[in-house]
Amino acid sequence: MSGTSKFHLPLLLSGLLMASLAIGGCRTEEQDRTLIFDKGTYLGKPDQKLTDEQLAELRHRADNQGD
């Protein structure tokens, strides 16, 4: 083995580490998110409508908070 081959392994390992960190930042839940923002305007996906049962439960919970 030549003296320069000692330096190839750490260089290779650091390159693989950096590549794995870069790939790790691409999680599925972070994809397709809004990257352009308009101040004061919500640009995300619309919320789902609550059912009448869910609204009644929330009203009941809110009424009990004053106790």
N, C-alpha and C positions, 0 to 999 in steps of 0.2 A: 504494500500500500504506500502510496506517496503521501507526503506531508499535507498536500492540499485537500485530500479526501476527508480529513478530519473536519474540515469546515463545511463540507457539503451536507452532512447529516443535520447539524443544527439549523442550517439555512433551509433545508427541506422541511424539517419539523416546524419551524416558525412559519413557513409559508402555508403548510397544512393547517396549522392552528388559526392563522388569520382567515383562511378560506372557510373554515368551519364556523368561525364567529360571524362572518358575513352572511353565510347561508342560514345560520340560526336566527338572524334578525328578520327573516322572511316567513314569519309564522302565518298560518292560514287566517287567523282572526284579525290580523293586521292588514290583510290585503283588501282591496276594494273600499278603502276608507276615503273620506273626503280629505283632499290635500289642498284644495283652494278654499279660502275662507272669505266670507263677506260680512264685515263687522255688523253685528246686530241682527243677522239673519241666520236662522237654523237651516243648514243645507243637508242634514242627514236624512235617513229614511223616516217616513212618517210613522207615528206611533199607532199601535193597534187600538181600536175602540174597545172600551171596557163594556162588559155585559151589564145588564140591569142588576144581576145578582152581585157582581163585583162592586158596583156603585153603592148598592144598599149596604154591603159589608163595610165599605170605607166610611160611609156616613155613620154607621153604628159605632165604629171604632173612634171616629172623631167626636161623637157625642159623649163617649165614655172618658175622653181625655181630661175633661174638666172636673172629674170627680176626685 
